[in-house]
Amino acid sequence: MKRPNILFLYTDQQRWDTICAGGNSHISTPNLDRLAERGVLFDHHFCNAPLCMPSRASMLSGLYPSVTGVTYNGIEMDERAVTLPDYLKPYGYHTANIGKLHFKNHASFNRDHRMPHPRYGFDTAIISDEPGCYEDAYLKWVAEQDPDAVPLCRCDTPPAWNGPKVEVNPRDVDEPYIFAGPEHLTHSAFVADETCRYIREHQQQPFLCISGFYAPHAPINPPQRFVDMYDIDSMPLPQQNPGENFRETSDGQWRKIKAYYYALISHIDDQIGRILDTLDSCGLTDDTLIVFTSDHGENLGDHGKINKYNSHDSSSRVPLIVSYPAGLKPQSHRHELIESVDLVPTLLDWSGIQVPPNVQGRSFRPLLEGKAYEPRGSAFIELGEPGGFSYKALRTATHLYERRSDGDEVLYDLQSDPHQLTNIAEAPAHREALEGLRAKLLGRWFDVQSRDAVRTGPY
C-alpha cells in the first residue's frame, strides 16, 4: 500500500475559536481556511491537559496524562516512552520534529540548550522549545542569516531559568509588542524554513514531520505587518462576570492584547502558507495527511484570566483540521467530541498500521469516511501538580463538570451559559445533572487509569 506522508502542524496556546473558516470574522487566516476547505474542521476538539508538557506527552503517545506520568509542567517525558515516531519507523517512515517539542524541561538546573536533544524516536530533531531565550537551534539559525539581528530576536528568559538571565522583550501575555527583528527571522519563520527544507529533502519515502510552532504562546510579539491588519478598537472584549477583571486591565488593553494575539496567529498562518506551497511544488499535497492543532488554549481575558490551566473551553478546547486529498473528501465542520489522545490511533489507522492495545485514544477515521462510528459522549480533562492542586473534568455536549482536589465542584450548563460564567454546582434545580456527571466522571476516571500490569497466573 502507499502510506501517506504525515505533516503535523502544531501551534502552542492557540484557542479553538481563532480560525476565520471556523466562524471568527475578526481574524485573518487564509491558509488555514484553505486547509479547512480541502479537509475537515472539528470545532469540539479538546486537549487532555491544558498545559504544555502534559498535553504534548499525551497527544503524541495516545495516552492520558495520568498514564504517561506527565500531569504538570516540570515532569519530563520518559526517554524510553513509545510515541508516534516509534510506531511509524518500522513501516519505512522517516520522522522529524522541528521547533518546539517540550518533552524536556526548558529551565532545569543542568539544561544546556547547545547539547544534542534526546531523540524520542525522531530521526531528525531540530529542537527549539523557546523563541529566543537560549543558545539553541533557533538563535543559531538567526546568526547564520544575520548575526546583527540576534539581539533583536531574543526574549526574556522565564523566571524559573537558573542560568544567565536575558532581560529584553517581555514574555507576558498582557505586554504585547512588535517583533524587533526582521519578519523573516521570527521563530515561526525558522520552523517553516526548516520544515520546507525537510520536505524537499525527504520526498523519496513516507515521512512524519511535526512542525512545532511556539506562537501564539507569549511573548505576544507579531511583526508589524500583521498588527497593521487589525483594528484594535473593533476587537471583542473578553467574556467576564462583573468584578472578574482581577488584573484591573482596561478595555483598551484587553482589545490590544487580542489584536496582537490574532496578528501572531496570522503570522503563523502566513508561514503555514509557505509550507503548503512547498508541498504543492513538490507534488506531495495529495499524498500528505495534514493535521493542524494546538496543545492547549489561551484564556485571553475570559473569566479574568490569561494563560491556560483551567478546564474552561478557552483553555482546553483547541483547533483541529485534518486534510488528506487522496483519502478524504472535503467536508463541512464536524461537531463530534474529539480528544487529543485520538490523534495517534487515527494516524496509525490511516497509515495501515495496527493500533497497539495500550493506546487509549480512538481512531476517528471511520467518522470521516462515513462508516460506523460511535461518537464520544464526553472529553476527559485532567491536571495534577505533584503535591499540589489537581482536578479532573468532563466536557459533554451540554455541560462542563470539574472536581477539584480541594473538594470543590464546578458545573456549567452550556445550553444557557455557553461562555461558562455561572457555576451552578450548588443550584438545587441542577442536582440531577450534577449527580449524573459525578457518576460519569468516576466512570471515565476508572476507564483511563493505567492497566499496564501483566497478569501471569490466576493468583
Secondary structure, 3 states (H helix, E strand, C coil): CCCCEEEEEEEECCCCCCCHHHCCCCCCCHHHHHHHHCCEEEEEEECCCCCHHHHHHHHHHCCCHHHHCCCCCCCCCCCCCCCHHHHHHHHCCEEEEEECCCCCCCCCCCCCCCCCCCCCCCCEEEECCCCCCCCCHHHHHHHHHCHHHHHHHCCCCCCCCCCCCCCCCCCCCCCCCCCCCCHHHCHHHHHHHHHHHHHHHCCCCCEEEEEEEEEECCCCCCCHHHHCCCCHHHCCCCCCCCCCCCCCCCHHHHHHHHHHHHHHHHHHHHHHHHHHHHHHHCCCCCCEEEEEEECCCCCCCHHHCCCCCCCCHHHHEEEEEEECCCCCCCCCCECCCEEHHHHHHHHHHHCCCCCCCCCCCCCCHHHHCCCCCCCCCCEEEEEECCCCCEEEEEECCCEEEEEECCCCEEEEECCCCCCCCCCCCCCHHHHHHHHHHHHHHHHHHHHHCCCCCCCCCCC
